[in-house]
Amino acid sequence: MLFGTKESSKETEKLILDALNDPFWGIRMTAIEKCSKLTGDNKNLAIEKIKMLAKQDPNSEVRESSISFLVYNSDSEMIEQILVE
C-alpha cells in the first residue's frame, strides 16, 4: 500500500479507496492518511466513507484518525455534526 501510493493515478486512488474497507485496522488507518492525495469525486467518496469510520469503526484509533482527517479536510459544520453524533 505504501509503495503503491507514491504516484498519482486512477489506480492509486482506487487502491486508497479500497483500503478504507480493509478488514485490518492498520490498513484502514494508512488509507485514511493517504486520502489527502485523492481528487474530485474520489475525495468526496473517501470523505463519506471516513465519516462512517469516524462513527462506526470498531477500532478507536481508526475513529480518532478519521476525525482528525475530517478536521483538516472538511468544513466545521460537518465536524460538529459528527462529534455530536
ABEGO torsion letter per residue (X at the ends): XAAAAABBBAAAAAAAAAAAABABAAAAAAAAAAAAABBEAAAAAAAAAAAAAAAABABAAAAAAAAAAAAAABBAAAAAAAAAX
